[in-house]
Each structure stands twice: as C-alpha cells, then as structure tokens.
Amino acid sequence: MKLIRHLGWLAFSLVLSVPYARTAPAPAGEYFVYFGTYTGFTYMKEGLPAGGSHSKGIYVSRFQPATGAIGKPELAAEIVNPAFLAVHPNQRFLYVATEDPMSLGPDFDHASYVSAFAIDPKSGKLHLLNTLPTGGTSTCYLSIDKTGHYVLMANFGSSSVTVLRIKDDGSLAEQTAFMKHVGKGKDPSFQSKPHPHSIDVSPDNRYAIVSDLGVDKLFIYRFDAATGALSPDDPPFFAVEPGGGPRHFVFDSAGKFGYSLKEMSGFVTVLAWDPSRGTLTSAQDARTLAPDFIGSSDSAEIAIHPNGKFLYESNRRFRGPDLWGPDTIGVFSIDPAKGTLTEVEQVPPGGTMPRNFAIDPTGSYLFSANELTGNVVLFRVDGNTGRLSPSKTELKIDVPVCITFVPAER
Amino acid sequence: MRRMRYAFGLVFAFGLAILAVSAAPAEDNDFFLYVGTYTGFKYVHHSQPYGRGESHSKGIYVSRFRAATGELSEPELAGEMINPSFLAISPNHRFLYAVSEDPLSVGPPLDHSSYVSAFAIDPTTGKLRRLNTVPASGTSTCFISMDKTGRYVMMANFGSGSVSVVRVKEDGSLGELTGFIQDVGHSVDPSIQMEPHPHSILVSPDNRYVIVSDLGLDKVLIFGFDAATGKLSPPDPPFASVYPGGGPRHFAFAPAGKFGYQLSEMSGSVDVYAWDPAKGMLTGVQRAQTVPHDFFGGNHSGEIEIHPNGKFLYESNRRTQSEFVRGPDTIGVFSIDPKTGTLAPVEQSLSGGIMPRNFKVDPTGSYLLAANQLSNNVVVFKIDGTTGRLSNTGKEIKVDTPVCLQFVPVQP
C-alpha cells in the first residue's frame, strides 16, 4: 500500500517535471504540509541533545482537507535542524530557524541561523534564497509580521529576541531589532537566565509578545512596522506565576484575548488584551494537568481553531527517567464573551512527545507531531464540539517538531 | 562661556573651510582627529555605569591635528549620538563607524541593546553625516574594527558575550549580519569572569582570521574569517590562553605580521605571541609585565598599539590605590626585539590626566595622543623615534569623557 502510494507520487512528480505538459489540476483546497525536524538528535534533555535522527531537513506532503488524503512526505529542502517554520503572508516564502545547540557543529560555533526559501507553487519544493545568523543561539521560534516585511525570532540560548528585514524578493536583510532580557526565575534548573521561547506580533501589528520561559514573563514590545524596531512597552511585561515557564502564546481571532501556555506548570493563562494601550490583564488560569498527576507537564504548543470556538494545547509528560506520558492534546471550549476556557477532553496524541501540532486552515484536521515516536498523526476535528477523533492516517517522519500549511497552486 | 566656546568653534570651522578650499591647502600631514565619548555617564566598572549625568558630551567630536607641529584645533561636535565608545575608519577614509554602547542603566529599563552607526566623512570639514544605524546584535558593545577590504565591520559585545560581523554596502551604509559567534564559559574572577566578555575583535594581517580577546574567559580566541561572505568559523586549535584572571582586552599585530601582542586588563600583562598565518595559530613567546613590582592597588590596562616603525609598543594603564586615590595612570613604552618579538621596558610615562582608556599614535609616528576619560583632556606627547620615549608637549584639548581616538588624513 505504501509502495503503491509512493509510486503514485513519483509518477505525479514526473508529470510535473515535463515542461508545458498539461497536468491534472489539483483538487480545490489542496495544501502543502511542511514538516520541520531535528536532524542532529531526537530531543533536548536538560539542555543537551539526546538520541539520533535520520532526518535530512524539511519534508512536504500534499493534503486534501476535504477527504483527509495525504501524500507521502518528501524531502523539500536539505537543512540542519529546521526546528521552526513560518510562512510569509503572501504564501510564496518559507522561513526556517536552524537551531544549533552546543553539541552540534564545531566547539565554538555557537550560533543559530535563519534561512529564507521560495516555495515552488507546483511541487512544493523549497528553493534556498539566503541564510543569515539569527543573532543568537538555540533559536527555537520565528514568526512573520503582518506586512511580511520582518521575521521575528526568539533566541532561547542567548536570552535575546531579534528582528530581520525581509526584502521584496523574500530574502533576508539587515537586523532591525535586538533585545536582550536579563534576570532569572524560580527554578534553578531551567530558569537561571532568561529564555525567550516565542515572539508573535499582535493582530494590529503594533506590538510583539515574547514568552520568556526563564524569567516567567510575557514581554510586551512596541513594534514599529516602518523600521522593524522593538521598544519596551509601559508596563514592559506581564508576570506569570513563578516557575510557570511561559512557552507559546496565541491571540484569539477577534484580537480581544491572549492565551499563554506555560511549559512547566501546564497552565493556560487567559488574558484580556487592550490593543489601544498594549496591556494584558489576567482573566483565568486554566489547568491542563489532571490534579492527581505526579510528574512534569512539559506543555508545548497552543493553537485556536479557525472557527474561534476551541483551544488546543499539547503536553509531553514525564514521570521519571524513561517514564514518558501520558501525553495528551487538551481540548478547551472558549467562552465567546469572556474568553475563558472550559475543558472538553484530553486526547492521547498517538505517539510520544507531541512537541508541536497544527490545525489545517479549513479546521477539519489536527496534525500531531510526535517527536520521540517519529510519527505525525491526523485527527478529525468536530467543528461543533471541538473533539478530536483519530483518523487512522499517520505519517512516519523522523523527529518531527514543527508543522505548517501552504495552499497548493491549482 | 560654553556658548562663547561654541561660537568660537563655529568661526574657527568657517575659517578652516575657507583655508581648505582657497588659499592654503591642507598640508600633507594634517589629520582629522575623531574623539569618541561616553555621553550618559563617566565610566563603566563591573558592567555598571558610574557618574551618570556627569558627562556633557553630545557625541563624536572632531579636531584638526597638524602632525608637523603637534597642534590640535578646538574640538567641534562632528556627529550627535549616544555613547560612541569606539570608532573605526574605512580603509578609503570616507566612512566612520561608531558603536553606541548601551549599558543596563542607560535608556529604558529593558532596552538592552547596543547599536552601530555608519557616517560619511565630509572631506572638507570633517563633519559626519549619518548614513544608517542597525543593532550590533549584542549588548555593551565596546569595540569595532573593519576587515582589510572595508566590506565588513566587526564588533565585540562585552555584555552579551558575543561577536558580530555586519556587511558594509558600497555606499558605506550598514547591511545584514553576516557573522555571529556566542562565546561560552567563564574564568576565575567572580567579579567579572562569571561569563564571557569579548572586549575586542581584529582581523589578521592577511584578512583570513579574526582575533577575539575575551576578558571573561582569559582566552585569545581565533576564528576563521571568510571575506567573501563575512562569516566567522572556528578553526583548530581555537585559542591561546593568558594567565588566569588576567582579562584579555585589546590585541595588536606587529606591522610585519609575525608577532601579536595581547594586553590583559586586570593583570596588566602583555603576552607576546608568534603568529603563524598558515595555521592561524598563536604560540606564547613572552609575558611582559606593565605594573611595577612595588605597586599595590588596582590596575586596569586599556589600550595597546605598536608604533608604525614597528620598534615600539605602547600601552595605557588606569590605576587605583584605594577607593579615593587614583593613579599613577601611565602610558607604558616598550622596545620590540625585531627578531624574537620580545619586549623590553623603556619607561612608564604619566598620561597627563586621569584614566587613559584610549590613546593613538598619529599615522606619521611623530606624536601620541592620550585620551584621559575622567580628566576630560586629550594630551599630545612627542615621540622620540629613536628611543620610543614620550615627552608631554603641554598641548592638549578639552573633550568631555573621551574614550576613543581615530585619525583620518585631510585630503590636500
């Protein structure tokens, strides 16, 4: 079965490669799904890489949300440790952070890099435009501002965030902002210094929110889209619970609420967002962990369904040496007026260590990337209840850590 | 009084402009002297600024220096900017690059970043026109230099422990970050060596390597440099070490490119290394001491430079005897053995002020100018080309908190 699918894909690629040949048009609503991976190791264990990987870089599959049909993943671009991916608003470019922990590369090569790729609209293959230093180390997150003129990065290792300008041709240019955080948090093992883990612009593109896992703060920067500069807001941050470890942040589609997922505590803090003043006000601390669970939560990704009614978050749980799980994807319903969360269910992700997941743009499927088991599992999403049901479709991908969707050209 | 000085400066500048364009062209040995300053405080100690609000400097100043006579004109503001603590000049003398050092206490509480600015030099007046400003990609950026092609600036980010390389475009403005290396580790002095603190970055004479003096690690790091791409890469073996606790600060190559000299800030030692350009390797030859044996107090050596004739080495020392007693601050003079590269002490000359963080030998090798940060003066010393000895000419200019000097030839 797999072989047949593979041959079918090969034939399809061959047809594509014949110039001027009239190819069968892709069905409406087809997407390329890109998978970022670790190529040098399996996961980060206490700040050091552990395990191996056979991945070569970024993989791509074709996906039809209407039927759930997905093609076999193919190598889209060869690159070291493409740990996080972001798509340009014009859907023509893909940006990739190359995370470069201490043990990779030569002893003193302590730097991460960001690469710009042009997306082939027919094949989904990636064409490298250029690569520049991120200006930091262990860069674990990047995002694009609403204008598509800037890429924003969180440099976990060197405690900074950086912004690079994007040229009209999609390639990367000069650094327009650099901010280093100072201080420490409550937990000496992970919080002896700042660790920015994500950076995202606000819906109106006037602010950037940085989740700093090391100092338990959500930094709020003013973002100037004319220059790409960041400057501290007043007040400059929102403090979360000590030892919480904020990792990822999402705004709701209306831009009224923000949701901060804490890696260590597993709590989701619901925050009211005032876009006129750039302030966050706490509305609720929602627990994702069962009260009787003993161990660490290692919550990872957070996303809101395109219909705005449901919130999803993943948990990579750990109860002791080599005692993984139970890993889950938590489903919550969102109160439309207050933004608050009510738990719907906690679903096993179909593998171990769901560092990342993504909901397709039509809201039909959720893809769970299970880092340790090397599989991506597709769940059908019930648009009325938010509930997830396994689709029986899964892809084998070595060390998958990031998923993103791009519409395929018809 | 200040207004008068300003008015005088204006008149003087006007007069100079007329001189340059009409009757008397600039002489061969006329230079613009650029003076970088701290604008927000007087000095930095253990990563904290002292004397906040006590500097009245507005940025980078320019004075005209006549190397035939040692005359310095009244300094004028050449370019307004915050904390231009280190300056670099492009090989074609058309552009000046300045870092804006931004320690914790300056600017908004969370504005933890340093910047680098490109300026075009007006060849007639020496005034600076800002081209652009980009982040240095680090904090407390305290040093900037250029590669030999003039296509890259390189910076040492003391605060965040990294070095960065930024491309220079054809028009002199600054482009993208091309190289970045984060140093890791620590050394023995808990007050200043808990984390890496790169203090300078300098290309080798053949432009194929960079030398990074890391004060926090007690290491002289050597990286490969690719002038085609501006990338830094670590070679093997990757570093030389100084005595633990020494604190490497600035490095100088001898003109022939065979020897390198590492000044350590805390120990005041100068490590002499043989430089192997084929392997990119430093091998220790001698450790010379700049602090007298009978001196008890704190030493903070600042700048190191080799005379253009290759015969003499100069280095500055900022000393304290107690919390309240500063000095004696000196410029040390050493002669260099042409074969072995080793140093022999000639003299320790008083710097003519307090806290000589920086000094510069003029390009003709006739004078040494010392920038005394705390006494706000730049003092002119005559150099004896035979012995290397310094004599204070009594000539000086007043500049608030001077911390870096650079010369640019005035086009005749």
Interface residues (C-beta under 8 A of the other chain):
Chain A: M102 P106 D107 F108 D109 H110 A111 L132 P133 T134 G135 G136 T137 G157 S158 S159 S160 T162 L164 L172 A173 E174 Q175 T176 A177 F178 M179 K180 H181 V182 F219 S231 P232 P236 F237
Chain B: L104 P108 P109 L110 D111 H112 S113 V134 P135 A136 S137 G138 T139 G159 S160 G161 S162 S164 V166 L174 G175 E176 L177 T178 G179 F180 I181 Q182 D183 V184 L221 F223 S233 P234 D236 P238
